[in-house]
Amino acid sequence: MSVNRREVRESVFILTFEKMFRDDSPDDIIAVAEEIGDLTLNDEVIHNFKGIVEKADELDGVIMRFSDKRSIIRIPKINLALLRLAIYEARYDDKVPINVAISEAVALAGKYAQEADIAFINGVLGAYSRSDEAQSV
């Protein structure tokens, strides 16, 4: 069965969001997801999820630098998960151009987040994409 990139990204997002509420290891969260069976779980999903967890502090640092309206602790977890995913893809996935990472994060925000959050996510990611930091990655 062929899995498209959007399904991979959505599964990574859901796992990342779940991790924000649990102290369990990434492997434990993946095991629970396997038991439930609702998510796409392949090597790419697992690799990206574990990468986001491993680099969460770095990703949050980027988010803090480009979120001039909210401190990291005031960003809703769903938005934080989307921002982490998009910045991770832009920085560490050579197959995903930054404009695609942004577009896909905004699309997921449209599905999972509040309307006002979509503009916030787009704004943070847009500011990041225009920065020297994003250009040097």
C-alpha positions as CSV (number, residue, x, y, z in Angstrom):
1,M,0.0,0.0,0.0
2,S,1.4,3.3,-1.1
3,V,1.6,6.1,1.5
4,N,1.7,9.7,0.4
5,R,3.7,12.5,2.0
6,R,0.7,14.1,3.5
7,E,-0.3,11.0,5.4
8,V,3.3,10.7,6.7
9,R,3.3,14.4,7.8
10,E,-0.1,14.1,9.6
11,S,1.0,11.0,11.5
12,V,4.3,12.7,12.6
13,F,2.2,15.7,13.7
14,I,-0.2,13.5,15.7
15,L,2.7,11.6,17.4
16,T,4.5,14.9,18.2
17,F,1.3,16.3,19.7
18,E,0.7,13.2,21.7
19,K,4.3,13.4,23.1
20,M,3.6,16.8,24.5
21,F,1.1,15.3,27.0
22,R,3.1,12.2,28.0
23,D,6.5,11.6,29.5
24,D,6.7,8.3,27.7
25,S,9.6,7.5,25.4
26,P,9.0,8.0,21.7
27,D,9.2,4.2,21.4
28,D,6.4,3.8,23.9
29,I,4.2,6.3,22.1
30,I,4.9,4.5,18.8
31,A,4.0,1.2,20.4
32,V,0.6,2.6,21.6
33,A,0.0,4.0,18.1
34,E,0.7,0.6,16.6
35,E,-1.8,-1.0,19.0
36,I,-4.5,1.5,18.1
37,G,-3.8,1.2,14.4
38,D,-5.2,4.5,13.3
39,L,-1.9,6.1,12.1
40,T,0.5,5.5,9.2
41,L,3.6,4.1,10.9
42,N,6.5,3.6,8.6
43,D,10.2,4.2,8.8
44,E,9.8,7.8,7.6
45,V,7.1,8.6,10.2
46,I,9.2,7.1,13.0
47,H,12.4,8.8,11.9
48,N,10.8,12.2,11.7
49,F,8.9,11.8,15.0
50,K,12.0,10.8,16.8
51,G,14.0,13.6,15.2
52,I,11.5,16.2,16.3
53,V,11.6,14.8,19.9
54,E,15.4,14.8,19.9
55,K,15.6,18.3,18.6
56,A,12.6,19.8,20.4
57,D,14.7,22.3,22.4
58,E,16.5,23.5,19.2
59,L,13.2,23.8,17.4
60,D,11.6,25.7,20.3
61,G,14.6,28.1,20.2
62,V,13.8,28.8,16.6
63,I,10.2,29.3,17.3
64,M,11.0,31.7,20.2
65,R,13.2,33.8,17.9
66,F,10.4,34.2,15.3
67,S,7.3,34.4,17.6
68,D,7.2,38.0,18.6
69,K,3.6,37.9,19.9
70,R,3.7,34.9,22.2
71,S,6.2,33.3,24.5
72,I,6.7,29.6,23.9
73,I,4.8,28.7,27.0
74,R,1.7,30.6,25.7
75,I,1.7,28.9,22.4
76,P,-1.1,26.2,22.3
77,K,0.4,22.7,22.1
78,I,-1.3,22.0,18.8
79,N,0.4,25.0,17.2
80,L,3.7,24.2,18.8
81,A,3.5,20.7,17.4
82,L,2.8,22.1,13.9
83,L,5.6,24.7,14.2
84,R,8.1,22.0,15.3
85,L,7.1,19.8,12.4
86,A,7.4,22.5,9.8
87,I,10.8,23.8,11.1
88,Y,12.1,20.3,11.5
89,E,11.2,19.4,7.9
90,A,12.6,22.7,6.6
91,R,15.9,22.1,8.4
92,Y,16.4,18.4,8.3
93,D,14.5,16.9,5.4
94,D,16.2,17.6,2.1
95,K,13.1,16.4,0.2
96,V,10.9,19.2,1.7
97,P,11.4,22.8,0.5
98,I,10.6,25.4,3.1
99,N,7.6,26.7,1.2
100,V,6.1,23.2,1.1
101,A,6.8,22.7,4.9
102,I,5.0,26.0,5.5
103,S,2.1,25.2,3.2
104,E,1.6,21.8,4.7
105,A,1.7,23.1,8.3
106,V,-0.9,25.7,7.4
107,A,-3.1,23.0,5.8
108,L,-2.8,20.9,9.0
109,A,-3.6,23.9,11.1
110,G,-6.7,24.4,9.0
111,K,-7.8,20.9,9.9
112,Y,-6.8,20.8,13.6
113,A,-6.3,24.3,15.0
114,Q,-8.4,27.4,15.6
115,E,-8.9,29.9,12.7
116,A,-6.8,32.6,14.5
117,D,-4.0,30.1,15.0
118,I,-3.5,29.6,11.2
119,A,-2.4,33.2,10.8
120,F,0.0,32.9,13.7
121,I,1.6,29.7,12.4
122,N,1.9,31.2,8.9
123,G,3.4,34.3,10.4
124,V,6.0,32.6,12.5
125,L,7.0,30.2,9.7
126,G,7.0,33.1,7.1
127,A,9.4,35.1,9.3
128,Y,11.6,32.1,9.7
129,S,11.6,31.4,6.0
130,R,12.8,35.0,5.2
131,S,15.5,34.9,7.8
132,D,19.2,34.4,7.2
133,E,19.0,31.4,9.6
134,A,16.6,29.6,7.2
135,Q,18.7,30.5,4.1
136,S,21.8,29.0,5.6
137,V,20.3,25.6,6.4
